[in-house]
C-alpha cells in the first residue's frame, strides 16, 4: 500500500480548545485511516511552518483523498498538505521509464 506524509497546522481556535482540554489526536487519526482500510504509522508535533506530521498507509490515492477531505472539512486546521511517498524501488523504476520518454526543453530545436 502507498505511504503518505501529511503536514498540517491547527487554527488558533483549535489550539485554544486543546489547551483547555488536551486530547491525544493519534486515536482520532488512527480511526479515520482505518475506516478506509489504511494504517497510521506515526503522528508527531513539531516547531516550524507546520504544527504536525503524520505518516499513513492507504490502499490508494482515492482513499487518502477521502481522508484528507474528511479532515479538512472539519474546520480545525489552517493548512493540510499530503505527499505521496515512493519507495527507492519505485523511484528506480520511474527513472528507468523516464529514460524512454521523449522530452525537449522549451525553445530548443
N, C-alpha and C positions, 0 to 999 in steps of 0.2 A: 504494500500500500504506500502511496506517496506520503512524504513528510512535508509539513507546512510550518513555517516560522511566522508568528504574528507579533506585531509591535502595537501597543495601544497606550492611550493616555486617558485618564479619567477627567471628567469635568470638575470644576471646583466644588460644585454641589455634591457630587459623588464622594469626593474626599471628605467633605464636612460630615456627610452621613456615616462614612466609615470610621471617622474619628469618634463620633458619638456612639457608634455601635460596631466595633470591629468584627469582621467576618472573614473567614477563610474562603476565598473565591475559587480555590482549586476544585472544591467539590462541585460547585456550580459548573465550572468549565468541563470537568470530567463527565458530568451527566449530559451536558449538551453534546459533546463529541460522541459519546457512547450511543446517543439516540440515533445517530446516523451510521452506526457500525464502526466508529473510529476509536482512537485511544489517545489519552493525554499522556505525553512523555515528560512534560515539565512545565512549571509555572513559576516565573520569577518576577520580582520587582527590581527596579534599578534607578539610578540617578541619571539625569540627562534629558535628551529630547523626548524619550518615551518613558512612561511610568512602569510599564510591564511588558513581559515577553512570555509567549507560550510556544511549546513545540508539540504539535499534534500529528497524528497519523489519521488519514481518512481514506475511504475506499476510492474516491475520485474527486475531481475538481468541482463537480456539481454539488456533491455532499458538503465539501468545505465551503463553497459559496453559500449554501443554505445556512450553515453555521454562522458565517460572517454576517449574513443578512439578519438572522435572528438576534445576534449580539448587538449589532449596531442600531437596530430598530428600537432598542430599549431606551436609548437616550442617556445612558450613564457614561458614555465615552465621548471624548472630544476628537479622538483620532483612532484609526484602526487600519493597519496595513498587513497584508498577507504576502509572503514569499513562498513559492513552491521550491522545495529543495531537491536538487538532483544528486544522486549518488555519484561517486567517482566513475563507476562503470557506465552510468547513463551519460555522463559528460563525455567520456571517451567515445561512446557510440555516436553522440551528436557531433563530435569533432570529425570522426570518420565520414559521417554523412555530409558534413559541411564542405569537405574537400571536393565533393562531386556536384555541388550546386553552382551554376554559372552566375557570377556576380561581378559587376564592374562598378568602380566608384563613379560618382556623378562627374560630369564634364570630362570624361575620358573616352577616347575612341576605342 
